[in-house]
Amino acid sequence: MYVGDVSTVIGKYSLRGETAYVHTADPKGKNLFIKNPYWTTVLGGDSYIIKDTFRFLIYFPSEKDLI
């Protein structure tokens, strides 16, 4: 597995992102019983609005999550 993440603060906004590549035992996708390698990514952020916290999250599923 290879993983990367970033985060920063811009004014009252906090932004974050993470991505991961999962390498499995079936890199070419020929074995039906072993999961194929895949990427997954998450982006998010938050800000204070009128003393309440606002948060959002964007998730980019791998194509295997869509099946």
N, C-alpha and C positions, 0 to 999 in steps of 0.2 A: 504494500500500500504506500502510495506517495500522497502527502498531504501538504497543503499550503493555506495560509490565512493572512488576512490584512485587516487593519482597523485604524481609524483616524477620527479625530474630533474637529469639526468645522463649526465654529461659533457654538450655538446651542444644540447642534446635531452631532450624533455619534453614528458612524457608519462602519459596518463590518462585513466581511466576506470570507467564506471558506470553500475550498474545493478539494476533492480527493479522487484519486485514481486507484481502483482496486484491481490488482493483478491476480488472476486465478490460475489454477492448474490446467486450464483449457484456453490458452491464448488465442487459438484460431477458431474457436467456437464449433468444433467438430463433434464433441461429446455431449449428447443430450442430457446426461445426468450430472454434469459439472457446470456450474454457472460461468458465463462468459465474463471477461474483464469489462469494467464499466467506470464512467466518470459520474460524479454527483457534485452539485454546487449549491451553496446557500448564500444569499445576500440578505442583510438586515440592517436596521438602524432604529434610532429612537431620538426623541426630543421632548423637552418639557413644554407643555402648552397649558397655560393658566393653572399652574401648580399640579397638573395631572401629567402622567406619563403617556406618551403616544408611542407605540411600537409597530413596526411593520416587518414582515418577513416574506422574502421571495424564494421559492424553492424550485430548482430546475431538476426534475427527476431524470434519471437515466432512462433510456428507451426500454429497458427490462421492467422498470416500475410501471410503465404504461400498458404493459400486456397483461 
